[in-house]
């Protein structure tokens, strides 16, 4: 069942430069602020259409200095036709206050699978982001230098509290 997605286990995904733009808006804003959003997924497991792992996210306002990435656990599903749904739960000492949801589909670009995703989150400020997530691995330029942040993939995940 859904064996076509077995390659997801043990994979890493990131946001390429052309898709790091995101938006954020508070209830009192008349228009959204432009943000940079770098996200890395470490998919640690896959079985029968379900996958899970770790997620590190660093979102900051354009023109500001980026801080440290936030950490989330992720769990998702992918159907045989490539439809994707993912839930992200923040990891914090107080417990999860708000989860984030993402929807999308698996799309082939240049003979490589990508996640075409949309997400939204927030309570006092709403965030919205869509992107094609690309796979990366050791030895690739994106592995050593993530777009929009001064981290490699291992450094980014470690800064969020995960081990590679």
N, C-alpha and C positions, 0 to 999 in steps of 0.2 A: 504494500500500500504506500503510495507516494514515494517510492524509492528514488525517483528522479531528483529529489531534493536532498539526498543523503550527503552530498558534498557540503552542505551547510555546517555540519558538525566539524568543529575545530577551525572555523573560518573567522576572519576579521574583516570588518566593513567600516568605511569612513565616508565623509562628505567631501567631494572634490571642490576645487575653488569656485567653479561656476554655479554651485548650488549652496554656498554657505550663507547667503542672505536669508534672514528670517525677520519677522515682525513681532513687536510687542506693543500692547495698548492697555492703558488703565481706563477706568470708567470716566475719568475727568478729561481724558485726551480727546482732541478733535480728529487726530489722525495718528496712525501707529508710528513708533520709533523703529528705525532700521537697526537690526542687530546682526552680529556674526554668530553663527551656530556651528561649531564643530562637534560632531558626535562620532564615537567609535563603538562598534558592537563587537564583542568577543562571544561568538556563539560556541558554547561549550558542549552542547548536546543536541541531538536530533533523533526523533523516533516517530514513525507513522504520521507524518504531517505536522508534528509539533517540534518546536525548537526552544531553547532557553540559553541563558548566559548572563553576561555582564554588559553594562552600558556606561560609558563615561561621556559627559556632556559639558561643554564650556560655551555659554552664551554670554555675550557682552555687547554693549552699545557701540556702534561704529564710532571710532575716534577715541575710545577709552582703552585703557590697558586691560588685557585679559587677566583673569585671576586663576584660580585653581578649578579643575573640573569637578563636577558633581557626580556621584555614583548612584546607579540604579541597578536593580535586578530586572531582567526582561524575560518574558515568556510569550510565545507567539504560535501561530498556526499558519500553514501554507497549504492550500488546496491543490488538487491535481491540475487545475487550470492556472495556478500561479497566484491566486488571490491571497493576500497577506493581511493578518491582523496581529498587532503586537501591543502588549500592555507593559508599562514600565513603572516600577515601584521604587521610590527613593529609599536609599539606605541611610538612616539616621538614628541616633540614640533614642529619640522620642517615639520612633515608630513611623510608619507611613502616614502622612497627612493627606496626600493627594497623589493619585496615580495619573499617568499620562497615557493616552492611547494613540496608536498609529495605525493607519490603513494604507493599503497599497497593493502592488502586484509585482511579480517577477517579470522583468522585461529584458530581452536580449538586445545588447548594443555591441556592435562590432564583434559578434560571436561570443560575447561574455555576458553572463547573467548579472543583472543589477536589481536592486530593490528600488522601485519607484514608490516613494512613501510620502504621506501627509500626516502631520501630527498637530495636536493642539493640547494646551495645558494651561493651568493658572487658576487663581482664585481672586486675588486683588489686581493682578496684571495678567492679561491673556497673551499667550504666545502662540504663534502659528508659523509653521515651517513645512515646506515641501522640498524634496531632494531626490536625486538618484543616488543611492548608496552604492559605492563600488567596493569590490573585494580588494584586499591588499595582503601582501605577505612579505616575509623577510627578504631583503635584497631589492625590493621595489622602491623607487624614489618616495612614494607616499608613506611607506613604512618608516623611513628615516626622517621625514619632515612633513607633518600634517599641514594642510592649508589653513591659514588663519590663526594658527597658534604656534608657539615656539616649543613644540614637543615632537618626539617620535611616537609611534604607536605604543611601544613598551613603556615609555616615560609617561604618556598620557594616562594609560591604564593604571600604572603604579601610583601616579599622583591622585587618582580617584580611589586608591586602596585595593586594587586588584593585582593578582600575580599573573604572569604570563606562563 
